[in-house]
Amino acid sequence: MALVERIPALLRERTFRRYWTGQTISLVGDQISLIAIPLAAVLILGADAAEMGWLKTAELLPALLLNLPLGAWADRQARRRRVMIVADLGRAALMLTLPVAYALDALTLGQLYAVAFGIGALTVLFEVCNATLIVALVPTERYVQANSLVNGSRSMSWLAGPGIGGVLVQVLTAPFALVADALTYVVSAGYLARVKAVEPPPAAVVKGHFTEGMRWVVRDRSMRALFSASGTVQFFNYMFHTLFVLYATAELDIGAGLLGLVLGAGAVGGLIGAACSGAVVRRIGIGASLVTGFLGFTLPLLLIPLAGGPLPLVVAVFFAAEFLSCAGVMIVDIAAGSFQMAAIPDAIRARVMGAFRTLNHGFRPLGALAGGLLGTAIGLRPTLWIATGGAVLAVLWLLPSPLARMRELPTKGEESTPVGAL
């Protein structure tokens, strides 16, 4: 009995357990494809730097272009869970075309680009529907626990997925390793098919339907502050990540193996952050948790451009930075996700999340472009100082907002401004 009581309450509920299990398996599969598709491009097709850039663009473009229209479409659907199942099976089918084409000696870069874009588009569709489904599965008082469990799975996938993917690529070659990812989508679809949920009714199509989500984000003071902080972090973080590997390997002589261990430390930090986030939110409240998480995410990264000296010291500093930063980002994601689940009205949920993701994803290529240009103009280390320092300043968007002073989650669908905050 004592062991059962230690299991989170949501995982003792069959419906949520099925949902969570499917998502966990799918997230591990995503990490397999994250390493296997680029390796297929490089090792099998001999892709150069420009072609790898096009592959990354094909992967990211759907999130920028399709979140808003697919969010508007999803809000008009009565059975979003079925749409998610179709999206999972579609992703599996697209992924399987790669090993089939390789076996027939017909694999091309054009096919890789098309598959990356198609999977990205179906992922956007899955996620905008998922924003509504998870709310239908979880009572308000367990939003933080639900987000902790899902983000804990994400951290676990960061830890396990690349290693599994590397082994599969080594044993099976990169294209055939993608069969494993396709199977994870099939498993996810199977678990979703067994989930029973009473979904919110579809939204009526009225004038302004397409833009209502965007207008709600801009109008709501707390959501506007969260978007501004998130967008600032996205811009500077992508500036940082554009140069991070080059800086670590070219200027600090950290080998690929050591760098992999450093990133693994980040995944462990993420797991611990996810496990502790519920206690943090209960102790200091949702708003203070967001502020703490943003600072916990960004401040440790200042250690990266600061690092210098003997290699063991540099690696130790990198370990600390990645570990602490990933713990902080889990607190941000869990607190922000719980706030959004509570604050956004069900009737416009997919449109709001589509708008939010569209705006945020728009900052990613801008940050990457700025990082490349500045890195070339003024050098890697100075650019990393700008990137990490700018990310820390993102918290300034939150501090004057009602969100920073919010202790409890807002009543669903109401203006997310706590009493006495104005």
C-alpha positions as CSV (number, residue, x, y, z in Angstrom):
1,M,0.0,0.0,0.0
2,A,2.8,2.4,0.9
3,L,4.4,1.8,-2.6
4,V,1.0,2.6,-4.3
5,E,0.7,5.8,-2.3
6,R,4.0,7.0,-3.6
7,I,2.8,6.8,-7.2
8,P,1.4,10.2,-8.4
9,A,-2.3,10.3,-8.1
10,L,-2.8,10.9,-11.8
11,L,-0.9,7.8,-12.7
12,R,-3.2,5.7,-10.6
13,E,-6.0,6.8,-12.9
14,R,-6.2,4.5,-15.9
15,T,-7.3,7.2,-18.5
16,F,-4.5,9.6,-17.7
17,R,-2.0,6.7,-17.4
18,R,-2.7,5.6,-20.9
19,Y,-2.4,9.1,-22.2
20,W,0.9,9.7,-20.4
21,T,2.4,6.3,-21.4
22,G,1.7,7.0,-25.1
23,Q,3.2,10.4,-24.9
24,T,6.3,9.2,-23.0
25,I,7.1,6.5,-25.7
26,S,6.5,9.0,-28.5
27,L,8.8,11.5,-26.9
28,V,11.7,9.0,-26.8
29,G,11.0,8.2,-30.5
30,D,11.3,11.9,-31.3
31,Q,14.8,12.0,-29.9
32,I,15.7,9.0,-32.0
33,S,14.7,10.7,-35.2
34,L,16.4,13.9,-34.0
35,I,19.7,12.1,-34.3
36,A,18.9,9.6,-37.1
37,I,17.5,11.9,-39.7
38,P,20.5,14.3,-39.7
39,L,22.8,11.3,-39.7
40,A,21.0,9.8,-42.7
41,A,21.5,13.2,-44.5
42,V,25.2,13.3,-43.7
43,L,26.3,9.7,-43.7
44,I,24.1,8.3,-46.5
45,L,23.5,11.3,-48.8
46,G,26.7,13.3,-48.0
47,A,24.8,16.5,-47.2
48,D,26.9,19.7,-46.8
49,A,26.3,22.6,-44.4
50,A,23.9,24.4,-46.6
51,E,21.8,21.3,-47.2
52,M,21.7,20.6,-43.5
53,G,20.5,24.2,-43.0
54,W,17.6,23.5,-45.5
55,L,16.8,20.3,-43.6
56,K,16.5,22.2,-40.3
57,T,14.4,24.9,-42.0
58,A,12.0,22.3,-43.4
59,E,11.7,20.9,-39.8
60,L,11.0,24.3,-38.2
61,L,8.9,26.0,-40.9
62,P,5.6,24.2,-40.1
63,A,5.6,25.5,-36.5
64,L,6.0,29.0,-37.8
65,L,3.4,28.8,-40.6
66,L,0.8,26.4,-39.4
67,N,0.2,26.9,-35.7
68,L,-2.3,29.7,-36.2
69,P,-4.4,28.2,-39.0
70,L,-4.4,24.7,-37.6
71,G,-5.3,26.1,-34.1
72,A,-8.3,27.8,-35.6
73,W,-9.3,24.6,-37.4
74,A,-8.8,22.4,-34.3
75,D,-11.2,24.6,-32.2
76,R,-14.0,23.8,-34.7
77,Q,-13.5,20.1,-34.3
78,A,-15.7,18.0,-31.9
79,R,-13.3,15.0,-31.8
80,R,-9.8,16.3,-31.4
81,R,-8.5,13.0,-29.9
82,R,-9.3,11.2,-33.3
83,V,-7.4,14.0,-35.1
84,M,-4.4,13.3,-32.8
85,I,-4.6,9.5,-33.6
86,V,-4.6,10.3,-37.4
87,A,-1.7,12.7,-36.9
88,D,0.3,9.9,-35.1
89,L,-0.4,7.4,-37.8
90,G,0.4,9.9,-40.5
91,R,3.8,10.6,-38.8
92,A,4.5,6.9,-38.6
93,A,3.7,6.4,-42.4
94,L,5.9,9.4,-43.4
95,M,8.8,8.1,-41.2
96,L,8.5,4.6,-42.8
97,T,9.0,6.0,-46.3
98,L,12.6,6.8,-45.5
99,P,13.9,3.2,-44.7
100,V,11.7,1.9,-47.6
101,A,13.3,4.4,-50.0
102,Y,16.8,3.5,-48.7
103,A,16.2,-0.2,-49.2
104,L,15.1,0.5,-52.8
105,D,18.2,2.8,-53.3
106,A,15.9,5.7,-54.0
107,L,16.5,7.9,-50.9
108,T,17.1,11.6,-51.7
109,L,17.6,14.8,-49.9
110,G,14.4,16.1,-51.4
111,Q,12.5,13.3,-49.7
112,L,14.2,14.1,-46.4
113,Y,13.1,17.7,-46.7
114,A,9.5,16.7,-47.6
115,V,9.3,14.1,-44.7
116,A,10.7,16.6,-42.2
117,F,8.2,19.2,-43.3
118,G,5.3,16.8,-43.3
119,I,6.1,15.4,-39.8
120,G,6.5,19.0,-38.6
121,A,3.1,19.8,-39.9
122,L,1.4,16.8,-38.3
123,T,3.2,17.5,-35.1
124,V,1.7,21.0,-35.0
125,L,-1.7,19.5,-35.6
126,F,-1.2,17.0,-32.8
127,E,0.0,19.6,-30.3
128,V,-2.8,22.2,-30.9
129,C,-5.4,19.4,-30.4
130,N,-3.4,18.0,-27.4
131,A,-3.7,21.4,-25.6
132,T,-7.5,20.8,-25.4
133,L,-7.4,17.0,-24.7
134,I,-5.2,17.2,-21.7
135,V,-7.4,19.8,-20.0
136,A,-10.4,17.4,-20.6
137,L,-8.4,14.6,-18.8
138,V,-7.2,16.5,-15.8
139,P,-9.0,18.4,-13.0
140,T,-7.8,22.0,-12.3
141,E,-6.2,21.1,-8.9
142,R,-3.9,18.6,-10.7
143,Y,-2.7,20.8,-13.6
144,V,0.8,21.2,-12.0
145,Q,1.1,17.5,-11.4
146,A,0.1,16.7,-15.0
147,N,2.6,19.1,-16.4
148,S,5.3,17.7,-14.1
149,L,4.7,14.2,-15.3
150,V,4.6,15.1,-19.0
151,N,7.7,17.4,-18.7
152,G,9.5,14.7,-16.7
153,S,8.9,12.3,-19.6
154,R,10.4,15.0,-21.9
155,S,13.5,15.2,-19.8
156,M,13.8,11.4,-19.6
157,S,13.6,11.3,-23.4
158,W,16.4,13.9,-23.6
159,L,18.5,11.5,-21.5
160,A,17.6,8.2,-23.1
161,G,16.6,9.0,-26.6
162,P,19.9,10.2,-28.1
163,G,21.7,7.2,-26.7
164,I,19.1,4.7,-28.0
165,G,19.2,6.5,-31.3
166,G,23.0,6.4,-31.5
167,V,23.0,2.6,-30.8
168,L,20.3,2.0,-33.4
169,V,22.1,4.0,-36.0
170,Q,25.3,2.1,-35.2
171,V,23.6,-1.3,-35.5
172,L,20.9,-0.7,-38.1
173,T,22.2,2.4,-40.1
174,A,20.4,5.7,-39.8
175,P,17.4,5.1,-42.1
176,F,16.4,1.7,-40.5
177,A,16.8,3.3,-37.1
178,L,13.8,5.4,-38.0
179,V,11.6,2.3,-38.0
180,A,11.8,2.5,-34.2
181,D,10.5,6.1,-34.2
182,A,7.6,5.1,-36.5
183,L,6.7,2.4,-34.1
184,T,6.5,4.9,-31.2
185,Y,3.9,6.9,-33.1
186,V,1.9,3.7,-33.7
187,V,2.1,2.9,-29.9
188,S,1.1,6.5,-29.1
189,A,-2.0,6.2,-31.4
190,G,-2.9,2.9,-29.8
191,Y,-2.9,4.4,-26.3
192,L,-4.8,7.4,-27.4
193,A,-7.5,5.1,-29.0
194,R,-8.1,3.7,-25.5
195,V,-8.4,7.1,-23.8
196,K,-11.9,8.2,-22.9
197,A,-12.5,11.9,-22.5
198,V,-15.4,14.3,-22.7
199,E,-14.0,17.0,-24.9
200,P,-15.3,20.6,-25.0
201,P,-17.8,21.3,-27.7
202,P,-16.5,22.8,-31.0
203,A,-16.4,26.6,-31.2
204,A,-18.9,28.4,-33.4
205,V,-17.5,30.0,-36.5
206,V,-18.0,33.7,-36.1
207,K,-16.4,36.9,-37.5
208,G,-12.9,37.1,-36.3
209,H,-12.6,33.4,-35.6
210,F,-9.2,33.1,-37.1
211,T,-7.6,36.0,-35.2
212,E,-9.4,35.6,-31.9
213,G,-6.6,33.5,-30.3
214,M,-4.0,36.2,-31.2
215,R,-6.2,38.9,-29.9
216,W,-6.7,37.1,-26.6
217,V,-3.0,36.7,-26.1
218,V,-2.4,40.4,-26.7
219,R,-5.4,41.5,-24.6
220,D,-4.8,39.4,-21.5
221,R,-2.1,41.2,-19.3
222,S,-0.7,38.0,-17.8
223,M,-0.6,36.1,-21.0
224,R,1.0,39.1,-22.8
225,A,3.7,39.2,-20.2
226,L,4.4,35.5,-20.4
227,F,4.5,35.7,-24.2
228,S,6.9,38.7,-24.1
229,A,9.2,36.9,-21.6
230,S,9.1,33.6,-23.6
231,G,9.7,35.3,-26.9
232,T,12.7,37.2,-25.5
233,V,14.2,34.0,-24.2
234,Q,13.5,32.2,-27.5
235,F,15.4,34.9,-29.4
236,F,18.5,35.0,-27.2
237,N,18.5,31.2,-26.5
238,Y,18.6,30.4,-30.2
239,M,21.3,33.0,-30.6
240,F,23.2,31.0,-27.9
241,H,22.5,27.5,-29.3
242,T,23.5,28.5,-32.8
243,L,27.1,29.1,-31.5
244,F,27.3,26.8,-28.5
245,V,28.7,23.7,-30.2
246,L,31.1,25.6,-32.3
247,Y,32.3,27.6,-29.2
248,A,32.7,24.5,-27.1
249,T,34.6,22.5,-29.7
250,A,36.6,25.1,-31.6
251,E,37.6,27.5,-28.8
252,L,37.6,25.3,-25.7
253,D,38.6,22.0,-27.3
254,I,35.8,20.0,-25.7
255,G,35.5,16.7,-27.6
256,A,32.2,15.3,-28.9
257,G,32.1,12.6,-26.2
258,L,32.6,15.1,-23.4
259,L,30.0,17.5,-24.9
260,G,27.5,14.6,-25.1
261,L,28.1,14.0,-21.4
262,V,27.6,17.7,-20.7
263,L,24.2,17.6,-22.5
264,G,23.3,14.5,-20.6
265,A,23.9,16.4,-17.3
266,G,21.3,18.9,-18.6
267,A,18.8,16.1,-19.1
268,V,19.4,14.9,-15.5
269,G,18.8,18.4,-14.3
270,G,15.6,18.5,-16.2
271,L,14.4,15.3,-14.5
272,I,15.1,16.8,-11.1
273,G,13.5,20.1,-12.0
274,A,10.3,18.3,-13.1
275,A,10.3,16.2,-10.0
276,C,10.6,19.3,-7.7
277,S,8.4,21.7,-9.6
278,G,5.2,20.7,-7.8
279,A,6.7,21.4,-4.4
280,V,8.1,24.7,-5.6
281,V,4.7,25.8,-6.9
282,R,3.0,24.8,-3.7
283,R,5.6,26.6,-1.6
284,I,5.9,29.9,-3.4
285,G,3.0,30.1,-5.8
286,I,2.6,30.0,-9.5
287,G,3.9,33.5,-10.3
288,A,7.0,33.4,-8.1
289,S,7.7,29.9,-9.6
290,L,7.7,31.4,-13.1
291,V,10.1,34.2,-12.0
292,T,12.3,31.7,-10.2
293,G,12.2,29.3,-13.2
294,F,13.1,32.0,-15.7
295,L,16.1,33.1,-13.6
296,G,17.1,29.5,-12.9
297,F,17.0,28.8,-16.7
298,T,18.9,31.8,-17.9
299,L,21.4,32.8,-15.1
300,P,23.5,29.6,-15.2
301,L,24.1,30.0,-18.9
302,L,26.3,33.0,-18.0
303,L,28.8,30.5,-16.9
304,I,29.4,29.3,-20.5
305,P,31.1,32.5,-21.9
306,L,32.7,32.9,-18.4
307,A,34.4,29.4,-18.6
308,G,38.1,29.2,-19.1
309,G,41.3,27.6,-17.8
310,P,42.2,23.9,-17.7
311,L,39.9,21.6,-19.5
312,P,38.6,19.8,-16.4
313,L,37.5,23.1,-14.9
314,V,35.8,24.2,-18.2
315,V,33.9,20.9,-18.4
316,A,32.9,21.2,-14.7
317,V,31.5,24.7,-15.4
318,F,29.7,23.4,-18.4
319,F,28.2,20.6,-16.4
320,A,26.9,23.0,-13.7
321,A,25.5,25.4,-16.3
322,E,23.6,22.7,-18.2
323,F,22.4,20.9,-15.1
324,L,21.0,24.1,-13.4
325,S,19.6,25.6,-16.6
326,C,17.6,22.5,-17.5
327,A,16.3,22.3,-14.0
328,G,15.1,25.9,-14.3
329,V,13.5,25.4,-17.7
330,M,11.4,22.6,-16.3
331,I,10.0,24.8,-13.6
332,V,9.2,27.4,-16.3
333,D,7.5,25.0,-18.6
334,I,5.5,23.3,-15.8
335,A,4.4,26.6,-14.2
336,A,3.6,28.2,-17.6
337,G,1.8,25.2,-18.9
338,S,-0.4,25.0,-15.8
339,F,-1.2,28.7,-16.0
340,Q,-2.2,28.4,-19.6
341,M,-4.3,25.3,-18.9
342,A,-6.2,27.3,-16.2
343,A,-6.4,30.7,-17.9
344,I,-7.4,30.0,-21.5
345,P,-11.1,29.5,-22.2
346,D,-11.8,26.1,-23.7
347,A,-13.6,27.5,-26.7
348,I,-10.5,29.3,-28.0
349,R,-7.8,27.1,-26.5
350,A,-6.3,25.7,-29.7
351,R,-6.3,29.1,-31.3
352,V,-4.6,30.7,-28.3
353,M,-2.0,28.0,-28.2
354,G,-1.5,28.2,-31.9
355,A,-1.0,32.0,-31.7
356,F,1.3,31.7,-28.8
357,R,3.5,29.1,-30.5
358,T,3.4,31.0,-33.8
359,L,4.7,34.2,-32.1
360,N,7.3,32.3,-30.1
361,H,8.6,30.2,-33.0
362,G,8.9,33.3,-35.0
363,F,11.7,34.5,-32.7
364,R,13.8,31.3,-33.2
365,P,15.1,31.8,-36.8
366,L,15.6,35.5,-36.0
367,G,17.8,34.6,-33.0
368,A,19.7,32.0,-35.0
369,L,20.4,34.5,-37.8
370,A,21.5,37.2,-35.3
371,G,23.8,34.7,-33.6
372,G,25.5,33.8,-36.8
373,L,25.9,37.4,-37.9
374,L,27.2,38.7,-34.6
375,G,29.4,35.6,-34.1
376,T,31.1,36.4,-37.4
377,A,31.3,40.2,-36.8
378,I,32.5,40.3,-33.1
379,G,33.5,36.7,-32.3
380,L,31.9,33.8,-30.5
381,R,32.5,34.7,-26.8
382,P,31.3,38.3,-27.0
383,T,28.1,37.1,-28.9
384,L,27.5,34.5,-26.2
385,W,27.7,37.2,-23.5
386,I,25.1,39.2,-25.4
387,A,22.9,36.0,-25.8
388,T,23.1,34.9,-22.2
389,G,22.8,38.4,-20.8
390,G,19.8,39.2,-23.0
391,A,18.0,36.0,-21.9
392,V,18.4,36.9,-18.2
393,L,16.7,40.3,-18.9
394,A,13.5,38.4,-20.2
395,V,12.3,38.2,-16.6
396,L,11.8,42.0,-16.6
397,W,8.6,41.4,-18.7
398,L,7.1,39.4,-15.8
399,L,8.0,41.5,-12.8
400,P,5.5,44.4,-13.3
401,S,2.7,42.0,-14.5
402,P,-0.1,40.5,-12.4
403,L,1.3,37.1,-13.2
404,A,4.4,37.7,-11.0
405,R,2.2,38.2,-8.0
406,M,-0.2,35.3,-8.7
407,R,-0.2,32.6,-6.0
408,E,-3.0,30.3,-7.2
409,L,-4.1,29.4,-10.7
410,P,-6.8,31.6,-12.1
411,T,-10.3,30.5,-12.6
412,K,-10.6,28.9,-16.0
413,G,-11.5,31.3,-18.8
414,E,-11.5,34.4,-16.7
415,E,-9.1,37.4,-17.0
416,S,-6.0,36.1,-15.4
417,T,-5.5,39.0,-13.0
418,P,-5.6,38.2,-9.3
419,V,-7.6,40.2,-6.9
420,G,-5.6,43.2,-5.5
421,A,-2.9,42.9,-8.2
422,L,-3.8,46.1,-10.0
